[in-house]
Amino acid sequence: MELKETRLSTSLVYDGDFLKVYKDSARMPDGSTSTREFITHPGAVAVLAILDNGKLLFERQFRYAPQREFIEIPAGKIDQGEAILLTAKRELLEETGYTATEWTHLHTVWPCIGYADERMEYFLARGLRHEGHRLDEGEFLEVFDLTLNEAMDWVRSGRINDSKTMLGLLLLEKHLAEWAR
């Protein structure tokens, strides 16, 4: 069964500094036409950074769209033409002040497939060394650490409810369990 939808025409509805919104006409697998609205996004990285004491780095940050604070792992958007590992290294240093000597790509996920083309690249960072914060202008956050067990307790209690962070913790649990074998 053919499932591909084919773009017939496209219209840029909004051209922002970060996101673009399109409205397309598309041919469906049965030959009919339909409208598809979607957002293009440059992609992002998320970093599970493990300190030498085994604890993970987290951030407490206010997010404007939902108008509240969230507990998150370090993350950020991929700049045009930037390699994903360089993005991960840049974001870890900017947001937490740490560099890492060991990097492992864990997974690629597509968090919003119904309305956006964003992909998120997950990395594990080890061999951390504190170099000092380098936050972007207008970026405000608090960095702290938790054990994996504490973080999973925070997920169960609802204190951590950011989907990228929750998925990252599950990926880390799986990775560590496989590594221990």
TADA-V847070 format. One record per pair of residues at least 24 apart in sequence whose ideal C-beta (glycine too) atoms are under 10 Angstrom apart, sorted by the first residue. I is the first residue (numbers start at 1). J is the second residue. Records with the same first field share a line. If there is no record, write none. Layout:
# TADA-V847070
I: J ; J
This chain:
# TADA-V847070
1: 29
2: 29 ; 30
3: 28 ; 29
4: 28 ; 29
5: 29 ; 33 ; 34 ; 36
6: 33
7: 36
8: 33 ; 34
9: 33
10: 36 ; 38
11: 37
12: 40
13: 37 ; 38 ; 39
14: 39
18: 42 ; 77
19: 116 ; 118
20: 117
21: 115 ; 116
22: 117
36: 115
37: 115
38: 112 ; 113 ; 114 ; 115 ; 116 ; 117
39: 112 ; 115 ; 116 ; 117 ; 118
40: 116 ; 117 ; 118
41: 77 ; 78 ; 111 ; 112 ; 116 ; 117 ; 118 ; 119 ; 120
42: 77 ; 78 ; 79 ; 80 ; 82 ; 87 ; 117 ; 118 ; 119
43: 77 ; 78 ; 79 ; 82 ; 84 ; 87 ; 108 ; 110 ; 117 ; 118 ; 119 ; 120 ; 121
44: 75 ; 76 ; 77 ; 78 ; 84 ; 87 ; 88 ; 91 ; 111 ; 118 ; 119 ; 120 ; 121 ; 122 ; 164
45: 74 ; 75 ; 76 ; 77 ; 78 ; 82 ; 84 ; 85 ; 86 ; 87 ; 88 ; 89 ; 90 ; 91 ; 92 ; 105 ; 119 ; 120 ; 121 ; 122 ; 123
46: 72 ; 73 ; 74 ; 75 ; 76 ; 88 ; 91 ; 106 ; 107 ; 109 ; 111 ; 120 ; 121 ; 122 ; 123 ; 162 ; 164 ; 165 ; 167 ; 168 ; 171
47: 73 ; 74 ; 75 ; 76 ; 87 ; 88 ; 89 ; 91 ; 92 ; 95 ; 96 ; 98 ; 100 ; 103 ; 106 ; 121 ; 122 ; 123 ; 124 ; 125 ; 168
48: 73 ; 74 ; 104 ; 106 ; 122 ; 123 ; 124 ; 125 ; 126 ; 148 ; 151 ; 165 ; 168 ; 169 ; 171 ; 172 ; 175 ; 176
49: 73 ; 74 ; 88 ; 92 ; 95 ; 96 ; 98 ; 99 ; 100 ; 123 ; 124 ; 125 ; 126 ; 128 ; 143 ; 145
50: 100 ; 102 ; 124 ; 125 ; 126 ; 127 ; 128 ; 145 ; 148 ; 172 ; 176
51: 98 ; 125 ; 126 ; 127 ; 128 ; 130 ; 145
52: 126 ; 127 ; 128 ; 129
53: 128 ; 145 ; 147
54: 145 ; 147 ; 148
55: 144 ; 145 ; 146 ; 147 ; 148 ; 150 ; 151
56: 125 ; 144 ; 145 ; 146 ; 147 ; 148 ; 150 ; 151 ; 165 ; 168 ; 169 ; 172
57: 92 ; 95 ; 96 ; 97 ; 98 ; 125 ; 128 ; 143 ; 144 ; 145 ; 146
58: 96 ; 141 ; 142 ; 143 ; 144 ; 145 ; 146 ; 150 ; 151 ; 154 ; 160 ; 165
59: 95 ; 96 ; 141 ; 142 ; 143 ; 144 ; 162 ; 165
60: 140 ; 141 ; 142 ; 143 ; 144
61: 95 ; 139 ; 140 ; 141 ; 142 ; 143 ; 162
62: 140 ; 141
63: 162
66: 162
68: 161
69: 141 ; 142
70: 141 ; 159 ; 160 ; 161 ; 162 ; 164 ; 165
71: 142 ; 144 ; 146 ; 151 ; 154 ; 155 ; 159 ; 160 ; 161 ; 162 ; 165
72: 141 ; 160 ; 162 ; 164 ; 165 ; 166 ; 168
73: 122 ; 123 ; 151 ; 160 ; 162 ; 164 ; 165 ; 166 ; 167 ; 168 ; 169 ; 172
74: 98 ; 123 ; 125 ; 141 ; 143 ; 165 ; 168
75: 120 ; 121 ; 122 ; 123 ; 162 ; 164 ; 165 ; 168
76: 136 ; 139
77: 118 ; 120
78: 118 ; 119 ; 120 ; 121
84: 108 ; 119 ; 120 ; 121 ; 122 ; 123
85: 121 ; 123
87: 121 ; 123
88: 121 ; 122 ; 123 ; 124 ; 125
89: 123 ; 125
90: 134
91: 123 ; 136
92: 123 ; 125 ; 128 ; 131
93: 130 ; 131 ; 132 ; 133 ; 134
94: 133 ; 134 ; 135 ; 136 ; 139
95: 133 ; 134 ; 135 ; 136 ; 139 ; 141 ; 143
96: 125 ; 128 ; 130 ; 131 ; 133 ; 134 ; 135 ; 141 ; 143 ; 144 ; 145
97: 128 ; 129 ; 130 ; 131 ; 132 ; 133 ; 134 ; 135 ; 143
98: 125 ; 127 ; 128 ; 129 ; 130 ; 131 ; 132 ; 133 ; 143
99: 125 ; 127 ; 128 ; 129 ; 130 ; 131
100: 124 ; 125 ; 126 ; 127 ; 128 ; 129
101: 125 ; 126 ; 127 ; 128 ; 129
102: 126 ; 127 ; 128
103: 127
104: 175 ; 179
106: 168 ; 171 ; 172 ; 174 ; 175
107: 167 ; 168 ; 170 ; 171 ; 174 ; 175
109: 163 ; 164 ; 167 ; 168 ; 171
111: 163 ; 164 ; 167
112: 163
120: 163 ; 164 ; 167 ; 168
122: 164 ; 167 ; 168 ; 171 ; 172 ; 175
123: 168
124: 168 ; 171 ; 172 ; 175 ; 176 ; 179
148: 172 ; 173 ; 176
